[in-house]
Amino acid sequence: MKKVQFLSCIICFFLLLSITNITCAQNKQLKKQYSKMYKVKIKEYKKEGWKLDSSSKTLEVALLEHYKKLKDSNYQEIVGITSNCRSINICRQAAYNNAIITYANFAVSTIKGRIISDANLDASDVEANNEFDKFYAAYERIVRMEIQNGVLESSYNIKRKNGDLNEYQVYFLVNEDKALQARKKAMQRALEETQLAQKYANEISNFINKDIEY
């Protein structure tokens, strides 16, 4: 018995060692890839005349911090882009709105794809399909509202001149833990607004726990 226990401990040790080595290798590879992305981005920004907006940091520091969060935390990147606006304040707001719309579009397209492929819908059921269309619209609208409550975290903003006008990009980090809760709230409210709750609520709710497909 002691021999079996000893062998079991040895096997567990080598399994844990193997897992640790794999994780370290993955982290090194991820760090290497982010380092490449950083170098490419900095070169691109400088070549194209982009400058950091509204920050005491340098563009290099802002970008390093951005990639560190992407590497170390449960974040995804969402970019809002706008161009040809005269006022920087208008540019900022338009880019922020674009980021919200982009995220909501990802969210609704992801859930729609899963429903179509996995929910056993009857394509000939016009009434059900109409309700699903209402559900998708409601879900997207409510996601847009919910993610403004601390889900989108502004990381850095860049700007450049285009003649008398401005071009602007705002980079957000999406906190995926908060985003999941926002999507759950949006899902519940969208189900309540439509007639889907009785027949499909449990099945649809299972899809929401999966990651957004960016």
C-alpha angles and dihedrals in degrees: 000000000000090000091052091048090049092051090048090053091049091050092048090049093053092044091054091045090051092049091048092050092049091049092049091049091050092049091050091050091048091049090050092051093049089049089055091047091050093052092047093048095048091049091047094048094050094045092050095044100248118160132190114257128217099354139110089213126092119249089247093056093045092051093046091052090047094054092042090059092047090051100042105033142047095267137130127198123243121181126204115200132190135163144181098039124135099210120063089210090056089047091053094050093045091050090049091051090048091053091052091050091047093053093046090050091053091048096050095042090051095050092042091053092051093047093050093048101038112023099076095234121185106233091203094056098099095179093053092046091050089053090050090052088053089047093052091049092048093046093051092047093050094044088057090056097042098050091059088070098086097302097107111059116193109233106174140333128214132193141181137181122253103187107294091343135074136235118205140187127186120195117207131188113218112215099221095201091056091039091057091054090048091051091049091054091047091049093051094048093046091051090050091052093054136047095251099094098088099049107026108017098104094044094047093045090060090061094058094069091065122090123269112257105235 
